[in-house]
Amino acid sequence: MSAPDDPLHHAVDVACDARRAFEVFTDLGTWWDPASTPDAAAFGGIEVTPGVGGEVVLHLDGTPRPLGRVTAWEPGAHYAQTYLPHWWGPEGVRPTWLDATFTDEGGVCLVELRHGGWDSTNLVLRQRCTDWPDLLGRFARACAG
C-alpha cells in the first residue's frame, strides 16, 4: 500500500524508439492538453529549454508562465524537471517534480512517469493530478504520428 505522499506513477508504451519518445516528450506543447491549463482558450504552448537548468514555460495569451526547471536531460533515456504551475496556489507551496524514463523494448518504448515531491505544503494539490493518463495517451498518439 502506498503512502499519500508517494510519487504518482504512470507508464505507457509508445510506438517509437526511446530517442524519438524523448524528443516528443520534451516538446510538451505538441501533445499537452490545453484543458490541463487554467485557460484552454488562451493556451499558446509549453516550451522546454533543452539541458539541465533549462526553463519550462507555459504560454497563455502570449504571456510566459514558469512551470519549472529541467533537472535531468539525457536524450533517449531520462528527463526530469521541477513542477509548480502558477495556478496551484498560495505562496509557500513547494514545487513537485516530474521524472520520466525511456526504455526501448523490442519495437516500442516504455515510458514511465513519476510525479512526486509531495509534502505538507503541496499534498492537497495531489488530488488535482488526475489527468496524467489522458496526457500520456495524447503523448503516445503524438509518438505514433
N, C-alpha and C positions, 0 to 999 in steps of 0.2 A: 504494500500500500504506500502511495506517495504522500509526502507532506504538502501542505498548501503552498509552501514556498519553493517546492521543487520546480525545476525548469519544465515548461511545456515542451513536448517532444512530438514532432510530426515527421513523417517520411513519405517520399513519393518516388516512383520510378519514372524516369523521363526517357524519351526516345531519341537520345543523342549521347555522345561521349561526354566524359567529365569536363573536358576543356570547354566544349560548347555550352554545357549546362552552367558552368561558372560564368561564362560571358553573358548568357541570357539572364541569369540570376542577378548579376551586378548591374544590369541595365533595367533596374526596377521600374522605371517609367513606362516600359513597353508592356508590362504584364500586371502591374499593381491595379487593383480595382479602385476607381475614383470613389466608390461608395464607402471605402475604408478610410476616408479622409473626412474632415469636418464639413467640407463643402464640395460635393461631387461636381457641381456645375462649374466651379472655379478651378478644378484640377488642371494643372499645367505640366504635370510630370514630376518625377523624382530623379534627381541627379546624384550620382556617386562619383566623387573624385577618386580615381584609382590610387591604390597604395595605402600603407599604414599611415594613419593620421589624416587621410582624406575626409572631406566633409560629405555628409549625406544630407541632401536638402530637398524638401518638398516645395513645389511652386504652386501657389494659389493666387489666381488673378495677377500673375506676374510678380508676386511678392515672394521672395525666398524665405522659407521657414525651416530652420535647422531641425533635423531629426536625430543626428548623432555623428559619430566619427568612426572611420574604419579602424579596426584593431587587429585584423589579420587579413592578409591579401596574398594568397598562394594560388594562382590560376590553375584551375583543374583539380584542386584539392580542398581548399579551405578558405572561407570568408567569414569574418565576424565584424560586428560594429556595436557601439553603444546605441541605445534606442530610447529616446524620450520625446514623443510627439508633443508639440507645443500645446495641444488641446487637452492634454492629460490632467492638468490641474494646477494646484497651488504651488507657491514657492516651497522649496524644501523636498520636493519629490525627487528621489534619486533615479538616475537613468537605469533602465534594464539593459539587457544585451541580447543580441541575436548571434547565433553561431551556426553556420551551415557547412556541412562536409559533403564531398562529391566523390563517389566511388564507382568506377567502371565495373559492370557486371555482365559480361557477355552480350554486347549489343545495346544495353541500356545503362543508364547511370542511376544509382541510388543516391538521392539527395535527402540528407537528414538535417532537420532544422530544430534547434533548441532555442527557446526564448526564456531566459532566466534573469537572475539578479533581483529577485523579489525580496523585499524587506518591509519593515514596518511603515516606511514612507510611501510605498507604492503597491503593496499587496492588494489593496482594494481594487486596483486597476486591472489585476489579472483576469477578473471575470469579464472584462471587455474584450479580451483577446480570443474571441471565438471564431474569427474569420480566417485563421491560418489554413484550414483545409480548403476553403474556397480559393484563397490566394495561391496556394500551391497547385491547385487544379489549373488555374489560369497560367501559372508559370510552366506547368507541364505541357499545356497546349501551345505556348509560345516556343518551347523547345522543339516541338514536333513540326511547327510551321515554318 
